[in-house]
Amino acid sequence: MPDCLFCKIVAGDLPTDRVLESERTIAFRDISPQAPVHVLVIPRQHLPDVAAVAQAGDGLLDELVAQARQVAADAGIADYRLVFNTGAGAGQSVWHAHAHVLGGRPMTWPPG
């Protein structure tokens, strides 16, 4: 998708601080971190939200979650929050599926 921010990152058209990559995913630091560790894990394929990733049914959702676990492990954190925002009312602002890996401090509820 030519107008998608994350598709531009996948294509290498926008710089990011990549921390982990696989054939089907990329993990990079969030530009507006909400915790000491705040990494986004995205599929290389353009899918609008996590529901579309699950519907793909090809193990991509499993891979995104496994990549999130690896990001946390590589950062040396055992306790982390994994968030998929789905829809504008839930805070999704980029319409390309992505997981937020948040950690490195105690997580409170509600977030903030």
MODELLER restraints for C-alpha pairs under 7 A, 6 or more apart:
rsr = mdl.restraints
at = mdl.atoms
rsr.add(forms.Gaussian(group=physical.xy_distance, feature=features.Distance(at['CA:1:A'], at['CA:7:A']), mean=6.30, stdev=0.5))
rsr.add(forms.Gaussian(group=physical.xy_distance, feature=features.Distance(at['CA:1:A'], at['CA:46:A']), mean=6.95, stdev=0.5))
rsr.add(forms.Gaussian(group=physical.xy_distance, feature=features.Distance(at['CA:6:A'], at['CA:96:A']), mean=6.51, stdev=0.5))
rsr.add(forms.Gaussian(group=physical.xy_distance, feature=features.Distance(at['CA:7:A'], at['CA:46:A']), mean=6.73, stdev=0.5))
rsr.add(forms.Gaussian(group=physical.xy_distance, feature=features.Distance(at['CA:8:A'], at['CA:14:A']), mean=5.86, stdev=0.5))
rsr.add(forms.Gaussian(group=physical.xy_distance, feature=features.Distance(at['CA:9:A'], at['CA:15:A']), mean=6.76, stdev=0.5))
rsr.add(forms.Gaussian(group=physical.xy_distance, feature=features.Distance(at['CA:10:A'], at['CA:44:A']), mean=5.92, stdev=0.5))
rsr.add(forms.Gaussian(group=physical.xy_distance, feature=features.Distance(at['CA:16:A'], at['CA:28:A']), mean=6.37, stdev=0.5))
rsr.add(forms.Gaussian(group=physical.xy_distance, feature=features.Distance(at['CA:17:A'], at['CA:28:A']), mean=5.34, stdev=0.5))
rsr.add(forms.Gaussian(group=physical.xy_distance, feature=features.Distance(at['CA:17:A'], at['CA:29:A']), mean=5.60, stdev=0.5))
rsr.add(forms.Gaussian(group=physical.xy_distance, feature=features.Distance(at['CA:18:A'], at['CA:27:A']), mean=5.78, stdev=0.5))
rsr.add(forms.Gaussian(group=physical.xy_distance, feature=features.Distance(at['CA:18:A'], at['CA:28:A']), mean=4.08, stdev=0.5))
rsr.add(forms.Gaussian(group=physical.xy_distance, feature=features.Distance(at['CA:18:A'], at['CA:29:A']), mean=6.58, stdev=0.5))
rsr.add(forms.Gaussian(group=physical.xy_distance, feature=features.Distance(at['CA:19:A'], at['CA:27:A']), mean=5.63, stdev=0.5))
rsr.add(forms.Gaussian(group=physical.xy_distance, feature=features.Distance(at['CA:19:A'], at['CA:28:A']), mean=5.29, stdev=0.5))
rsr.add(forms.Gaussian(group=physical.xy_distance, feature=features.Distance(at['CA:20:A'], at['CA:26:A']), mean=6.05, stdev=0.5))
rsr.add(forms.Gaussian(group=physical.xy_distance, feature=features.Distance(at['CA:20:A'], at['CA:27:A']), mean=5.02, stdev=0.5))
rsr.add(forms.Gaussian(group=physical.xy_distance, feature=features.Distance(at['CA:21:A'], at['CA:27:A']), mean=6.08, stdev=0.5))
rsr.add(forms.Gaussian(group=physical.xy_distance, feature=features.Distance(at['CA:24:A'], at['CA:43:A']), mean=5.76, stdev=0.5))
rsr.add(forms.Gaussian(group=physical.xy_distance, feature=features.Distance(at['CA:24:A'], at['CA:44:A']), mean=5.37, stdev=0.5))
rsr.add(forms.Gaussian(group=physical.xy_distance, feature=features.Distance(at['CA:25:A'], at['CA:41:A']), mean=6.85, stdev=0.5))
rsr.add(forms.Gaussian(group=physical.xy_distance, feature=features.Distance(at['CA:25:A'], at['CA:42:A']), mean=5.55, stdev=0.5))
rsr.add(forms.Gaussian(group=physical.xy_distance, feature=features.Distance(at['CA:25:A'], at['CA:43:A']), mean=4.39, stdev=0.5))
rsr.add(forms.Gaussian(group=physical.xy_distance, feature=features.Distance(at['CA:25:A'], at['CA:44:A']), mean=5.22, stdev=0.5))
rsr.add(forms.Gaussian(group=physical.xy_distance, feature=features.Distance(at['CA:25:A'], at['CA:64:A']), mean=6.93, stdev=0.5))
rsr.add(forms.Gaussian(group=physical.xy_distance, feature=features.Distance(at['CA:26:A'], at['CA:41:A']), mean=5.75, stdev=0.5))
rsr.add(forms.Gaussian(group=physical.xy_distance, feature=features.Distance(at['CA:26:A'], at['CA:42:A']), mean=5.48, stdev=0.5))
rsr.add(forms.Gaussian(group=physical.xy_distance, feature=features.Distance(at['CA:26:A'], at['CA:43:A']), mean=6.47, stdev=0.5))
rsr.add(forms.Gaussian(group=physical.xy_distance, feature=features.Distance(at['CA:26:A'], at['CA:44:A']), mean=6.67, stdev=0.5))
rsr.add(forms.Gaussian(group=physical.xy_distance, feature=features.Distance(at['CA:27:A'], at['CA:39:A']), mean=6.41, stdev=0.5))
rsr.add(forms.Gaussian(group=physical.xy_distance, feature=features.Distance(at['CA:27:A'], at['CA:40:A']), mean=5.43, stdev=0.5))
rsr.add(forms.Gaussian(group=physical.xy_distance, feature=features.Distance(at['CA:27:A'], at['CA:41:A']), mean=4.23, stdev=0.5))
rsr.add(forms.Gaussian(group=physical.xy_distance, feature=features.Distance(at['CA:27:A'], at['CA:42:A']), mean=6.35, stdev=0.5))
rsr.add(forms.Gaussian(group=physical.xy_distance, feature=features.Distance(at['CA:28:A'], at['CA:39:A']), mean=5.35, stdev=0.5))
rsr.add(forms.Gaussian(group=physical.xy_distance, feature=features.Distance(at['CA:28:A'], at['CA:40:A']), mean=5.44, stdev=0.5))
rsr.add(forms.Gaussian(group=physical.xy_distance, feature=features.Distance(at['CA:28:A'], at['CA:41:A']), mean=6.68, stdev=0.5))
rsr.add(forms.Gaussian(group=physical.xy_distance, feature=features.Distance(at['CA:29:A'], at['CA:38:A']), mean=5.99, stdev=0.5))
rsr.add(forms.Gaussian(group=physical.xy_distance, feature=features.Distance(at['CA:29:A'], at['CA:39:A']), mean=4.27, stdev=0.5))
rsr.add(forms.Gaussian(group=physical.xy_distance, feature=features.Distance(at['CA:29:A'], at['CA:40:A']), mean=6.15, stdev=0.5))
rsr.add(forms.Gaussian(group=physical.xy_distance, feature=features.Distance(at['CA:30:A'], at['CA:38:A']), mean=5.71, stdev=0.5))
rsr.add(forms.Gaussian(group=physical.xy_distance, feature=features.Distance(at['CA:30:A'], at['CA:39:A']), mean=5.33, stdev=0.5))
rsr.add(forms.Gaussian(group=physical.xy_distance, feature=features.Distance(at['CA:30:A'], at['CA:40:A']), mean=6.08, stdev=0.5))
rsr.add(forms.Gaussian(group=physical.xy_distance, feature=features.Distance(at['CA:35:A'], at['CA:102:A']), mean=5.90, stdev=0.5))
rsr.add(forms.Gaussian(group=physical.xy_distance, feature=features.Distance(at['CA:35:A'], at['CA:103:A']), mean=5.95, stdev=0.5))
rsr.add(forms.Gaussian(group=physical.xy_distance, feature=features.Distance(at['CA:35:A'], at['CA:104:A']), mean=6.59, stdev=0.5))
rsr.add(forms.Gaussian(group=physical.xy_distance, feature=features.Distance(at['CA:35:A'], at['CA:105:A']), mean=6.76, stdev=0.5))
rsr.add(forms.Gaussian(group=physical.xy_distance, feature=features.Distance(at['CA:36:A'], at['CA:103:A']), mean=6.38, stdev=0.5))
rsr.add(forms.Gaussian(group=physical.xy_distance, feature=features.Distance(at['CA:36:A'], at['CA:104:A']), mean=5.21, stdev=0.5))
rsr.add(forms.Gaussian(group=physical.xy_distance, feature=features.Distance(at['CA:36:A'], at['CA:105:A']), mean=6.85, stdev=0.5))
rsr.add(forms.Gaussian(group=physical.xy_distance, feature=features.Distance(at['CA:37:A'], at['CA:102:A']), mean=5.42, stdev=0.5))
rsr.add(forms.Gaussian(group=physical.xy_distance, feature=features.Distance(at['CA:37:A'], at['CA:103:A']), mean=5.01, stdev=0.5))
rsr.add(forms.Gaussian(group=physical.xy_distance, feature=features.Distance(at['CA:37:A'], at['CA:104:A']), mean=5.57, stdev=0.5))
rsr.add(forms.Gaussian(group=physical.xy_distance, feature=features.Distance(at['CA:38:A'], at['CA:100:A']), mean=6.59, stdev=0.5))
rsr.add(forms.Gaussian(group=physical.xy_distance, feature=features.Distance(at['CA:38:A'], at['CA:101:A']), mean=5.45, stdev=0.5))
rsr.add(forms.Gaussian(group=physical.xy_distance, feature=features.Distance(at['CA:38:A'], at['CA:102:A']), mean=4.65, stdev=0.5))
rsr.add(forms.Gaussian(group=physical.xy_distance, feature=features.Distance(at['CA:38:A'], at['CA:103:A']), mean=6.78, stdev=0.5))
rsr.add(forms.Gaussian(group=physical.xy_distance, feature=features.Distance(at['CA:39:A'], at['CA:100:A']), mean=5.82, stdev=0.5))
rsr.add(forms.Gaussian(group=physical.xy_distance, feature=features.Distance(at['CA:39:A'], at['CA:101:A']), mean=5.11, stdev=0.5))
rsr.add(forms.Gaussian(group=physical.xy_distance, feature=features.Distance(at['CA:39:A'], at['CA:102:A']), mean=6.82, stdev=0.5))
rsr.add(forms.Gaussian(group=physical.xy_distance, feature=features.Distance(at['CA:40:A'], at['CA:98:A']), mean=6.17, stdev=0.5))
rsr.add(forms.Gaussian(group=physical.xy_distance, feature=features.Distance(at['CA:40:A'], at['CA:99:A']), mean=5.46, stdev=0.5))
rsr.add(forms.Gaussian(group=physical.xy_distance, feature=features.Distance(at['CA:40:A'], at['CA:100:A']), mean=4.74, stdev=0.5))
rsr.add(forms.Gaussian(group=physical.xy_distance, feature=features.Distance(at['CA:40:A'], at['CA:101:A']), mean=6.19, stdev=0.5))
rsr.add(forms.Gaussian(group=physical.xy_distance, feature=features.Distance(at['CA:41:A'], at['CA:64:A']), mean=6.46, stdev=0.5))
rsr.add(forms.Gaussian(group=physical.xy_distance, feature=features.Distance(at['CA:41:A'], at['CA:68:A']), mean=6.51, stdev=0.5))
rsr.add(forms.Gaussian(group=physical.xy_distance, feature=features.Distance(at['CA:41:A'], at['CA:98:A']), mean=5.50, stdev=0.5))
rsr.add(forms.Gaussian(group=physical.xy_distance, feature=features.Distance(at['CA:41:A'], at['CA:99:A']), mean=5.12, stdev=0.5))
rsr.add(forms.Gaussian(group=physical.xy_distance, feature=features.Distance(at['CA:41:A'], at['CA:100:A']), mean=6.62, stdev=0.5))
rsr.add(forms.Gaussian(group=physical.xy_distance, feature=features.Distance(at['CA:42:A'], at['CA:97:A']), mean=6.15, stdev=0.5))
rsr.add(forms.Gaussian(group=physical.xy_distance, feature=features.Distance(at['CA:42:A'], at['CA:98:A']), mean=4.54, stdev=0.5))
rsr.add(forms.Gaussian(group=physical.xy_distance, feature=features.Distance(at['CA:42:A'], at['CA:99:A']), mean=6.56, stdev=0.5))
rsr.add(forms.Gaussian(group=physical.xy_distance, feature=features.Distance(at['CA:43:A'], at['CA:97:A']), mean=6.93, stdev=0.5))
rsr.add(forms.Gaussian(group=physical.xy_distance, feature=features.Distance(at['CA:46:A'], at['CA:96:A']), mean=5.89, stdev=0.5))
rsr.add(forms.Gaussian(group=physical.xy_distance, feature=features.Distance(at['CA:47:A'], at['CA:53:A']), mean=6.37, stdev=0.5))
rsr.add(forms.Gaussian(group=physical.xy_distance, feature=features.Distance(at['CA:47:A'], at['CA:96:A']), mean=5.44, stdev=0.5))
rsr.add(forms.Gaussian(group=physical.xy_distance, feature=features.Distance(at['CA:47:A'], at['CA:97:A']), mean=5.66, stdev=0.5))
rsr.add(forms.Gaussian(group=physical.xy_distance, feature=features.Distance(at['CA:48:A'], at['CA:95:A']), mean=4.82, stdev=0.5))
rsr.add(forms.Gaussian(group=physical.xy_distance, feature=features.Distance(at['CA:48:A'], at['CA:96:A']), mean=4.33, stdev=0.5))
rsr.add(forms.Gaussian(group=physical.xy_distance, feature=features.Distance(at['CA:48:A'], at['CA:97:A']), mean=5.17, stdev=0.5))
rsr.add(forms.Gaussian(group=physical.xy_distance, feature=features.Distance(at['CA:49:A'], at['CA:86:A']), mean=5.95, stdev=0.5))
rsr.add(forms.Gaussian(group=physical.xy_distance, feature=features.Distance(at['CA:49:A'], at['CA:95:A']), mean=6.57, stdev=0.5))
rsr.add(forms.Gaussian(group=physical.xy_distance, feature=features.Distance(at['CA:49:A'], at['CA:96:A']), mean=5.88, stdev=0.5))
rsr.add(forms.Gaussian(group=physical.xy_distance, feature=features.Distance(at['CA:49:A'], at['CA:97:A']), mean=4.02, stdev=0.5))
rsr.add(forms.Gaussian(group=physical.xy_distance, feature=features.Distance(at['CA:50:A'], at['CA:84:A']), mean=6.66, stdev=0.5))
rsr.add(forms.Gaussian(group=physical.xy_distance, feature=features.Distance(at['CA:50:A'], at['CA:86:A']), mean=6.85, stdev=0.5))
rsr.add(forms.Gaussian(group=physical.xy_distance, feature=features.Distance(at['CA:50:A'], at['CA:97:A']), mean=5.38, stdev=0.5))
rsr.add(forms.Gaussian(group=physical.xy_distance, feature=features.Distance(at['CA:53:A'], at['CA:60:A']), mean=6.58, stdev=0.5))
rsr.add(forms.Gaussian(group=physical.xy_distance, feature=features.Distance(at['CA:53:A'], at['CA:61:A']), mean=5.90, stdev=0.5))
rsr.add(forms.Gaussian(group=physical.xy_distance, feature=features.Distance(at['CA:54:A'], at['CA:61:A']), mean=5.86, stdev=0.5))
rsr.add(forms.Gaussian(group=physical.xy_distance, feature=features.Distance(at['CA:68:A'], at['CA:101:A']), mean=6.16, stdev=0.5))
rsr.add(forms.Gaussian(group=physical.xy_distance, feature=features.Distance(at['CA:72:A'], at['CA:78:A']), mean=6.75, stdev=0.5))
rsr.add(forms.Gaussian(group=physical.xy_distance, feature=features.Distance(at['CA:72:A'], at['CA:80:A']), mean=6.93, stdev=0.5))
rsr.add(forms.Gaussian(group=physical.xy_distance, feature=features.Distance(at['CA:77:A'], at['CA:103:A']), mean=6.85, stdev=0.5))
rsr.add(forms.Gaussian(group=physical.xy_distance, feature=features.Distance(at['CA:77:A'], at['CA:104:A']), mean=6.35, stdev=0.5))
rsr.add(forms.Gaussian(group=physical.xy_distance, feature=features.Distance(at['CA:79:A'], at['CA:103:A']), mean=6.66, stdev=0.5))
rsr.add(forms.Gaussian(group=physical.xy_distance, feature=features.Distance(at['CA:80:A'], at['CA:101:A']), mean=6.73, stdev=0.5))
rsr.add(forms.Gaussian(group=physical.xy_distance, feature=features.Distance(at['CA:80:A'], at['CA:102:A']), mean=5.54, stdev=0.5))
rsr.add(forms.Gaussian(group=physical.xy_distance, feature=features.Distance(at['CA:80:A'], at['CA:103:A']), mean=4.52, stdev=0.5))
rsr.add(forms.Gaussian(group=physical.xy_distance, feature=features.Distance(at['CA:81:A'], at['CA:101:A']), mean=5.83, stdev=0.5))
rsr.add(forms.Gaussian(group=physical.xy_distance, feature=features.Distance(at['CA:81:A'], at['CA:102:A']), mean=5.02, stdev=0.5))
rsr.add(forms.Gaussian(group=physical.xy_distance, feature=features.Distance(at['CA:81:A'], at['CA:103:A']), mean=6.30, stdev=0.5))
rsr.add(forms.Gaussian(group=physical.xy_distance, feature=features.Distance(at['CA:82:A'], at['CA:99:A']), mean=6.45, stdev=0.5))
rsr.add(forms.Gaussian(group=physical.xy_distance, feature=features.Distance(at['CA:82:A'], at['CA:100:A']), mean=5.57, stdev=0.5))
rsr.add(forms.Gaussian(group=physical.xy_distance, feature=features.Distance(at['CA:82:A'], at['CA:101:A']), mean=4.87, stdev=0.5))
rsr.add(forms.Gaussian(group=physical.xy_distance, feature=features.Distance(at['CA:82:A'], at['CA:102:A']), mean=6.47, stdev=0.5))
rsr.add(forms.Gaussian(group=physical.xy_distance, feature=features.Distance(at['CA:83:A'], at['CA:99:A']), mean=5.49, stdev=0.5))
rsr.add(forms.Gaussian(group=physical.xy_distance, feature=features.Distance(at['CA:83:A'], at['CA:100:A']), mean=5.01, stdev=0.5))
rsr.add(forms.Gaussian(group=physical.xy_distance, feature=features.Distance(at['CA:83:A'], at['CA:101:A']), mean=6.77, stdev=0.5))
rsr.add(forms.Gaussian(group=physical.xy_distance, feature=features.Distance(at['CA:84:A'], at['CA:98:A']), mean=6.35, stdev=0.5))
rsr.add(forms.Gaussian(group=physical.xy_distance, feature=features.Distance(at['CA:84:A'], at['CA:99:A']), mean=4.86, stdev=0.5))
rsr.add(forms.Gaussian(group=physical.xy_distance, feature=features.Distance(at['CA:84:A'], at['CA:100:A']), mean=6.49, stdev=0.5))
rsr.add(forms.Gaussian(group=physical.xy_distance, feature=features.Distance(at['CA:85:A'], at['CA:91:A']), mean=5.89, stdev=0.5))
rsr.add(forms.Gaussian(group=physical.xy_distance, feature=features.Distance(at['CA:85:A'], at['CA:92:A']), mean=5.05, stdev=0.5))
rsr.add(forms.Gaussian(group=physical.xy_distance, feature=features.Distance(at['CA:86:A'], at['CA:92:A']), mean=5.65, stdev=0.5))
